[in-house]
Amino acid sequence: MKTFLRFTMIALLMGFAQVLFAQNSRNLQFFRPVGQDGLNVFETGKADSIEYDGVKVRVGGDFAMQFQGLSQSNAAEAGSGLEFKDLNNNFNLPTANFNLDVQMYDGVRLHLRTYLSARHHAEAWVKGGHLQIDKLDFISEGFMEGLMEYTTITVGLDEFNYGDAHFRRTDNARAIYNPFVGNYIMDAFSTEAFGEVTVQKNGLIAVVGLTNGNLNQNVTRGTDNKPSFYSKLGFDKQISDDFRARLTGSWYVNSGTSTGTWLYGGDRGGSRYYNVLHTTGNPDLGVDAQGGDFDGRFNARFAKLSAIQINPFIKAGGFEFFGIYEVASGLSEGDGAMTQVAGEALYRFGANERYYIGGRYNTVNGKMNEAATEDMNISRLNFGGGWFLTDNIMTKVEYVNQQYNGDAWTGRFAGAEFNGVMVEAVISF
């Protein structure tokens, strides 16, 4: 009953807000459009095409629900307590976001996102927010306008701009930019206190930033907290009407033992594949059930971390390719390294490219420490398609197969595999 009342109030508030506030994203400066128009938008551009005429408030939301039809297995003996639970074909708990975007001043915009419903958190809570500054006119009109014509300053406690994959991922209920249901196996995404500067000129992109390395903020002494440094360099060019090319390389480093472990574990929304890799347990044998909300992903949790991510992107007519080559390694003596490779190929077609089909292959391979004799390997194959019913409503269907390969995996992960069909309905406005 409480859940029903919560969603009823949310719906009423959003409906009321639509009457009161300007809802057209084109009224906001330097803003990624919500819905299909926002596909393949990475950093917001520097085109100053919208005149500032006062404070604008945009109230938006995201909703997503999946039908899950997955099965799973591993090499554990029946009755050992390490065998996987049987999965039923049914709907998952829907997820929802509440978004506020405010044009505070000419060239100054605020973003705030709240997770109203997430797999990992039952209660509503603020995911993060940031202030984006594209002009310094609040200091004095025209202040450093020559520099700010190419520069963006972003500060807040939110996701920071490491790599390009985070622009295409599902952020709890904001699934409209992701052509598939799940995110990548090593999901580079975290919400930390950060500040970054982005420079864009003639297709060239440069980013430099700093975070405090913490997902959960505290001021406790006695921990080895160190800041994280990150940067990005690349180009993004519309070479012709039908051909766009982008290539970027990103670098991240944190030398602390109590910070930096969140780069691949900072999404508190939980995995999109529900209850996969969960074991039955066996009280008679003293074996507890195992499994959590993030299974299906991988985080090496190196206490000291260095990572690079290289991302090619090509859009040629209806064909689209996005790739990842990523290496994450520990900086402590004896630490290993994990390598992620992914390729995603889509073909968009129909009026305004409303439809698409495509596939994604994603693999993670490496050792948690140098002394390990065997590599750990995870591979995932996705194949599916989708349909934008409107600019803000879409459905997608995929087949997914994820495997844990090799002798390095023990316990519940030995011989582990899950596969089946996922259907997702998405609304973002």
N, C-alpha and C positions, 0 to 999 in steps of 0.2 A: 504493500500500500504506500509506504514511504517513497519507494522508487517511482511509482506511478505519479504521486503528487509532485515529486521533484521534476520529472520530465514535463508534466503539465504546466508547472510554473515557468520552466525554461521556455516552452513553446509560447506561452502568453507574453513573457518578457521580450522575446525576440520579435514577435508580431507587433508589439507596442513600439519597440525600438525602430522597426522598419517604417512606421508612420512618422516618428519624430525626427529621424536623422537621415542625412544624405547617404544613400546606399550605393551610389555608383562609384566603383573603384577608380574611374577616370577622373573623379574630383580630387584624388589624392596624388601628391607629387612623388615621383621616384618610388613607385609602388608596384609590386608584382600582382598582376590581375588574378583574381580568384576564379577558378574554373578552367575551362579548356583554353582560354586566352593566356593563361599563365604557364602552359606547357613549354618546356625547354627554355624557361627564363632562369638564369642563374643569378649573378649579381644584378641588382636593379641598375638600369642604365643611367646616363647622365643627361639625357635629353630633357631640357627645361621647357616642356611643352604645355604645362598647366599653370595658369595664372593664379596666384594666391589671392583669395578674397575673403579671408577670415577663417576662424577655426572650423574644421569639419570633423565630424565624428562618424565613423563607419562601424556599425555593429554587424558582426557576421557569425557564422557557425559552420561546423563540420559534423556530419553524421555518417557512420559506416556500420554495416552489419554483414556478417558472412554466414553462408551455409557451408558447413564443413563435412566432407565425406572422405576421411583419411583412415588408413589402417597402418599398423606398425608391427615390427617384430625385431627380435634380437637373438643372440645365440644362447641365452640363459636357459637352463633346464626348467621344465614345468615344476612348480612347487618350491623353487629356490627362493622366491621372493624378489628376484631380480628380473623376472619376466615382465613385459610391458602390460599395462592395462588395456583391455579392449576399448576401442573408441566407437562411439555411436555416431550415425549420420544425423546431424541436427544443426540448429542455429546456434551461433555463439552470442554471448552478451553484447549488445550494441555498444559502440563507443561514441562519445560526443565531445566537441570542443566549443568553447565560447571565445570569440575573438573581438578585440577592440583595436581599431586603428584610428589614430587621431592626428590630423594635420594641425600641429601646435602653432606653427609660425611658417613664414615663407622659407621653404627648404628644411624644415624641422618636423619630423614625424615620429610618433610613438606607436609601438606595437605591444600588445599584451595578449597572451593566450592562456586560457584556463581549461584544464581537463575536467569536464563535468562528469564523465564516466569513462573509466579506463579499466583494462583487465587487471592491472596490478594494484590499483587503488580504488577502493569502494567510494571514497568521499571525493568531492570536488576540491581541486587545489590548483594554484597557479603554476603552470609549467615554466613560464619565464616571460621576460619582456625586455625591450631595448629602445633606445633613442637613436634615430638615424638622422645625421646632420649633413645636408648637401649644400647648404649656404650658411654664411656667417653674418647675415644681415641683422641678426638680433644684437650683434655688437655695435655695428653701424652699417648703414646701407652701402652695399658694394664692398664691404670689408674683405680683402683678399680674394675678390671674385675671380681673378685670373687663375689662382691656384684651385679654388673650389669648383671651377668649371670641369675639373677632371677628378676631384677628390671627394670621397665620402668618409665620414667619421661615424663609427657605431660604438656605443657603449651600453652596457646593461648586464643582466644576468639571464642568459639565453643561449641558444645554440650559436656556435661561432663557426667561421668560414674556413674549416679545414676540409680539403677535398671538394669534389663536385657531387658525390653520390648523395649528400644530404639534401640537395635541391630536388631530387627525384624520389625520395623515400616517403613512406607513410609516417606521419607524425600523429600518432594516436588515431583520431578520426579523420584527419586531413589526408585522405588516400587518393585524391583526385589526380595528383601529379605522378603517381606510381602506376605503371601499366600492369604490374602484377600485385599479388596480395601480400607477399612477404617482403621484408627488407633483405639486404645482403647479409651473409653469414657473419662476417666481421663488420658490424654496423657502426661506422664512425659517426657518433652523435653523442653529444653531452651538453648539459646546460650548466655553465659556470660563469662566475663574474669575469667579465672580459672587456677589453677595449681593442678596437682594430681600425686601421686606416686602409682604404681601398683607393687605388688610382687606376683610372681607365682613360686611355687616349689612343685613338686610331686603331682600335681593336686589341691593343695591348692591355694586360691586366696585371696588377701587382697588389698583393695584400700582405700586411704585416700586423701581427696581433699578439696579445698577451692575456692569459687567464691566470686565475689563482690556483688552478689545478684541482679544485674541489667541486664535487657534485653537491654534497651536503655541507652547508656553510657553518663554520664555528670558529671561535677565537681561543680554543684550548691550547695551552702551552704543552711542551713535551712531545710534540709530533714533528716529524721531519718534512714539514710542508715546504714545497718549492713551487715557484710559478712555472707555467707552461708557456713556451714560445712557439709560434707557428707563422708560416708564411705561405704565399702562393704566387706563382708566376706563370703567365701563359698568354694566349691570344684567343680571340673570338671574332670571327670575321664572316659577314654575309658577302661571299665572293660574287654571287650572282643571284638573280631572283629565285633560283631553284637549288642553290647550293650554299650551305653554311658549314664552316669548319671551326672547331674549337679544340685546343689542346692545353691542358694545365698540369703543373706539378706542384704538390703541396708537401710541406715538411712540418713535423711536430716533434717537440722534445720536452721532457720533464725529468729532472734528475732527483726528485724527492722519493723517499720510500713510502710516504703516506699520501702522496698525490700522484696524479697522472694515470691511475689505474682505470679511470672512468671513460677514456676515449671510446672504448668499445663496449661500455656497460652503463652509459649514462641515460638510456631511454627508460624512464620509469613507467611507460605505458604497457610494457610486456610484449612477448612474442605474438605474431599474428597467427601462428599455428598452435591452437589451444590444446594443452594436455598431452602433447607429444613427448615421448621418451620418459613417461612417468611409470614407475614400477608398482607392482601390487603390494610388495612387502609380505613378510611371513612372521607373525608374532611368535609362533611356536619355535622358530629357529632364531629368534632375536634379530630378525632382519627388518629394518624400518623401510617404509615406502619412501621412494626418492623421486624428485622432480620439482620443478619450479615454474614460475611464470615466464622465464626467459629461455627455456629449452628450445633448441632449434637454432640458436645463435652460438657464437663462440667468442670468448674474451680470454686471452692468455693471462691478463692481469699482471703483466710485468710491473714490478714495483717502481722501476726506473725505465722509462719508455722512450724510444725514438721510432718515428714512423714516417714513411713517405707514401704518397698516393699520387699516381699518374692517371689522368682521365682524358681519353680521346672522345670526341663527339662529332658526328657527321650527320647532316640532314641534307639529303639529295632528293628533291621531289617528295614522294611519299615515304622513301626509305630513310630509316633512322638507326644509327648505331651509337651505343654508349658503352665504354669499357672502363675497367679498373685493373691497374697493376699496383699492388700495395705490399709493402714489407714493414712489419712491426717487430722490433727486437728489443730485448732487455739490455740495459746499460751496465748491470751488475755482472761481476765475474761469474761465468758459468751459465748465464742466461742464454736461451736459445733465440730463435726467430721464427715467425710465421709469415707465410706469403699467401696473399689472396689474389686470385685472378678471376675476372668476370667479364663476360661479353653479353650484350643485350641488343638484339636486332629486331626491329619492328617495321611493319609496313602499314602506313595509314592511308585510308582510301575513302571514297564516297564524297558526298557534298561536304565541303569544309573539313574533310578528313575526320568525319564523325566516327569511323570504324577503324579498328586496327587488329592485326594478328601479329604474333611474334614469339620469340623464345629467348630465354636467358640461361646461361650456364655459369655456375659459380663454384669455385673450389678454393679450399684453404688447406695448406700443406706446410709442415715444419715440425720443429721440436720445441718443447717447453724449456728444456735445458740442453746444453751441449753434450752432456754425458749420455743422453738417451740414445739407444741403439736403433730405434725405429722412428720413422716419421709418422706423425699423426695426419690423417687426411679426411677431410669432409668434402663431399661433392653434392651439388644440388642442381637439378634440371627443372626448369619451368617452361611450360608451353601453353599459350592461350590467346585470348583476344578480349576486346571490349567494344562498348558502344556508348557514345555520348548522346543520351536522349535529348538533352539541352546542353547549353554551355556549362551548367552547374549540376547536372545529374548524369551519372554514368553507372553502368554495370560492367563487370568483368568476370571472366571465368578462366581458370587455369588448371592444368595438371601439374603436380609437383612430385618429385622423387628426390629424397635426401638420404645419403648413405654415409656411414662411418666406416672407412676402409682401413684394413691393415691390422697387424698384431699389436700396435701401440695402444689400441683401445681395449680397456678391461672393464669388468663389472657390467653395468647396464648398457654401456656404449659398445661392447664387443659385438660385432656383427649387426649393429643397429641400423634400422631403415624405417622411414615412413613415406607413404605415397598415397595419392588419391586426388580428388577433385575439390577445388574451392570455388565458391561463387560469392562475389562481393557486390553490394549495392552502396553507392557513395553519393552524398549530397554535400556540396560546399557552396556557400554564398557570402 
